[in-house]
């Protein structure tokens, strides 16, 4: 399975807190799965840290080391994702970061690991999601 962690799943992984559910932990740590995080999530974290809305205990430069050790690959928001973003229906919650990550998951045929109820309950063609708290 190919997984894309949303921003919350990334933050919970970085913080090593127990908000990730057992299935999510198993699937993320399984060597049978490919696990990715979007550069959009890194941008969202940087914006929130700068605004004082998020505290990340590790230095941002250490995130690459964490991702490498956890075998999580960084995936860029590319033209395929941008094209899908444009074609997505307007999502009820209209968060541009969420919309971008959903578009990326759909464009790349990835399962989105998220706790966001809006995304988990969304009816978006091609979107496959996994509740990160289960």
C-alpha positions in Angstrom: 0.0 0.0 0.0 1.2 3.5 -0.7 0.4 5.9 2.1 0.4 9.7 2.3 0.5 11.2 5.8 -1.5 14.3 6.3 0.0 17.1 8.4 -1.5 15.9 11.7 -0.2 12.4 11.1 3.3 13.8 10.4 3.2 16.0 13.5 2.1 13.1 15.7 4.9 10.9 14.2 7.5 13.7 14.8 6.3 14.2 18.4 6.2 10.4 19.0 2.9 10.8 20.8 0.2 8.1 21.0 -2.5 9.9 18.9 -1.8 7.5 16.0 -4.0 4.5 16.3 -2.6 0.9 16.3 -3.6 0.3 12.7 -2.0 3.5 11.5 1.2 2.8 13.4 1.3 -0.8 11.9 0.7 0.4 8.4 3.1 3.3 8.6 5.9 1.1 10.1 5.3 -1.8 7.8 8.2 -2.4 5.3 5.5 -3.7 2.9 4.1 -0.2 2.5 5.6 2.9 0.9 5.1 6.0 3.2 5.2 9.6 2.0 4.8 13.1 3.4 4.0 16.1 1.2 6.2 19.1 1.0 2.8 20.9 1.5 2.7 19.5 5.0 6.2 20.9 5.7 5.1 24.3 4.5 1.9 24.2 6.6 4.0 23.3 9.7 6.5 26.1 9.0 3.7 28.6 8.6 2.1 27.5 11.9 5.4 27.5 13.8 6.1 31.0 12.6 2.7 32.2 13.6 3.1 30.6 17.1 0.2 28.1 16.5 2.5 25.0 16.5 5.5 24.0 18.5 7.8 21.3 17.1 10.4 20.2 19.6 13.0 19.2 17.1 14.8 21.7 14.9 13.3 21.8 11.4 16.7 20.7 10.0 16.3 17.4 11.9 13.0 16.5 10.2 14.9 15.1 7.2 16.9 12.9 9.5 13.7 11.7 11.2 12.0 11.0 7.8 15.0 9.0 6.6 15.2 6.9 9.8 11.4 6.3 9.6 11.7 5.4 5.9 9.2 8.2 5.0 9.8 9.8 1.7 9.2 13.4 0.8 6.9 13.9 -2.2 6.7 17.2 -4.0 3.4 18.9 -5.0 3.8 18.6 -8.7 1.9 19.4 -11.9 -0.2 16.2 -11.6 -1.3 17.2 -8.2 -1.9 20.8 -9.3 -4.1 19.6 -12.2 -6.1 17.4 -9.8 -6.4 20.4 -7.3 -8.0 22.4 -10.1 -10.5 19.6 -10.9 -11.5 18.8 -7.3 -15.0 19.9 -6.3 -15.1 22.7 -3.7 -14.5 21.0 -0.4 -16.8 22.1 2.4 -14.1 23.1 4.8 -12.0 24.8 2.1 -8.6 24.6 3.8 -6.1 25.0 1.0 -3.6 22.7 2.6 -6.1 19.9 3.1 -7.3 20.4 -0.5 -3.8 20.3 -1.8 -3.0 17.1 0.1 -6.3 15.4 -1.0 -5.4 16.4 -4.6 -2.0 14.9 -4.2 -3.3 11.6 -2.8 -5.9 11.3 -5.6 -3.4 12.2 -8.3 -0.8 9.7 -7.1 -3.3 6.9 -6.1 -2.2 7.0 -2.5 -4.1 6.2 0.7 -4.3 9.4 2.8 -3.6 8.8 6.5 -5.7 11.4 8.3 -7.8 12.1 11.4 -9.7 14.9 9.7 -13.4 14.0 9.8 -14.0 16.3 6.8 -11.6 14.3 4.7 -12.6 10.9 6.1 -16.3 11.6 5.3 -15.7 13.4 2.0 -17.1 12.0 -1.2 -14.2 12.7 -3.6 -13.7 10.4 -6.6 -10.5 8.5 -6.3 -9.9 9.4 -2.6 -8.9 6.5 -0.4 -8.3 7.4 3.3 -7.3 5.7 6.5 -8.3 7.0 9.9 -5.0 7.8 11.6 -6.6 7.3 15.0 -7.6 3.7 14.4 
